[in-house]
């Protein structure tokens, strides 16, 4: 299994993503964390395509809404790509779209067989954790039903063993909500990684490397 999980895009560790994923090629760009925000969806896609293209990747949008109830077809499509790139947005909306499309089952199978590498930032990283409780202070679960037509899911995919809090002391979190959530987890003894926008977590087979010190209370 190969995962690159970050707070914001490549953080300060693009070299580690490149080593994990291999030479730049086709990449499936999954923007569904932004599905509750139709007014910014296209701009969000463009904002991720530009840096990927600059590095030599060939990003193609893979919209999970087109695969609702079509898990086998989605798995075949995902298997065409050496790298999947899952951008940030609302973690609960992204989790719901993973469930509707079957990505929450297809991706773990493909990752277990080493058919592709997964890179996700912010919501795209948080969705890979065991449990999403606490993130409601940062992302609104109330956006799930209007955008996805189902109720929020509170479980992540569980491909890493603790929760992730992105955007610590970041301009992308001007109100400090993520920093407060990390403090709450520490107070409650919840194991988690608190990531600045420079940080990343790399999983390569059985090895997990945290490019910061893990926060454990």
N, C-alpha and C positions, 0 to 999 in steps of 0.2 A: 504494500500500500504506500502510495506517495501523496502526501498532502503538504501544501504550503498555505498556512493560515495567518493572516495579518490583520492589522487594524485598518491600514489604508494602502491599497494597491500593493506595490512591491516593498513598501517601507524602505529601509536602508539595506535590503538584502536581495536585490535582484539577482546577484550572482548565485545565490543559493537556489532560487527558483530555476535559473537556467541549468544548473547542475542537476536538479531533480527532474526536470521535464525534457531535457535534451535540446537539440537545435531548434530555433524558432520555426514554426510551421503553422498548420491550421489550428485554430483554437475556437472552441464553442463558447460564445459569450452568453451567459444566462443573466438577464437583467430583471428577473421577476420579483425581486425584493422591492421594485419600484411600481408594482402593478396597481397600488392604491393611489398613485399620483400620475394620472394620464397626462397632465399638463407638463410634466418634466420627464416623462418616460423616454422620448426620443433624444432629448438632450443628454440624459444619463447614459444612454447607449453610446452616443457620439463621444462623450467625455472619456469613456474607457477604450473605445476603438482607437482613438488617436495615439495614446502612449503605447498600446500594443503594436500598432503598425510601425511606429517609430523604431521599435526594437526588432522589427523584421517578422512579426507574427502576421498571420492572415485570419483575423477574427471574423466569425460568422455568427449572427444572432440565432440563438436557439431559444425560442419562446415556449416555455413549458405549458402555456395555456393551450397551445395547439395539440398537445399530447394528452389532455385529460382523458383518463380511461383507456389509454393506449400505451401501456407500460412496455410491452414487447417491442413495439415500434420505436419508442423512445430509446430503449436500450440498444437497439441496432444502430440508431442514429448516433448516440453518444459514442459508440465503439468506433466510429469513423474518425474520431479526433484523438490526437495524442495528449491534448490538454483541454481541460474544462476550466473556464474562468467565471466565477460567480461573484457578482458585484454586491455592494452594500445597498441598504435601504431599510425596509421594515422586516426584521427577522421573522415575525409571526406570519406575515404575508408570504415570505419565501418558503417557510416550513409548510404552509398550507398548499402552495403550488407544487412543492415536492410530493406531498401526499396525493394530490389530485392526479398527477401525472405518473406516479409510480417511481419518480426519481429517487425517493427515499429507499427504495429496494434495488433499483437498477444500478445506481451509483456504487453502493457497497459491494455488489457482485463484481462490477467492472474493476473496482479498486482492489478487491481481494485477488483477482486474477492478473493484476498489474497491466490491465489493458490500456490504462490512461493515468494521467496525473491530475490532481484536483488542486486548483488555486482559488481561494476565496478570501475576501476581505470584509471586515465589519459583519454585516448580516450573513455574508457568505462563509465566514469563519464560525460565527456563533451557532449556525444551524448544525454544525458537525459535532456539537457537544452533547452530553447526556441529558441536559435539563435546561429549559428556557425560563424557569421561574426567576423572577428578579428583573428580567429585561423589560417587563411591562412598565418599569419606571423610565425607560428610555424609548421604547417602541410601543405603539398603541395597538393592542390586540383587537380593539374595536374596528380597526380598518380591515380585518380579515373577512368578515361576513359580506360586506358590500363588494369587496374586490374579488372574492373567491367563491362565495356562495356556500361556505362551510364554516363551522366553528373553529376557533383557534386550537392548535395543538401545542402542548406544553412540553413535549418530549423532543429532544434533538435526535440526530442519527446515532450518537454515541460512538463515533469513530475516534474521538479522543476522550480522555478519562476525567476531564474537569471542565468547568464553565470558562468562558472567555468574556472579558470586559474590554472592549476596544476604546480607542480615543481618549486615553488618560492624558490629562493636561494638554488637550488639543484644541486648536482653533475650530475644528469641526464639531466641538461640543462646548460652545461658549458659556452655557449655563452650568457646566460641571456635573451633569447628571451621571455620566459614566464614572467619574471620580467618586461621587457619593455612593454609587452602587458597589464599587470595589471596596469602599470602606464598610459598607453594610455586610458584604460577604465576609470580610475579615472579622468583623464583630460577631458574626454568627458561626464562624468556624467553617465556612463553605470553601472548599478548595477551588481555586480559580487561577487563571492567568490574567493579569491586568496589563494590557498592551498600550504603549504609546504608538503614535503613528509611524515610528521608526522600527517597531519590533515585529517579530514573526515567530511562528512555530513551524518546525519542519518535521514531518514524519516520513521516514524512509525505511520501509520494511518494519522490523521490530524496534527500530531506534526512533525515539522522539527527542528532538533537540529544541530547546527553548532559547531563543536568541536574546533573552533577558533572564533574570532570576525569577522562577515561579513564586507566586505569592501564596503561601500556605499558612493558615492560622492554626 
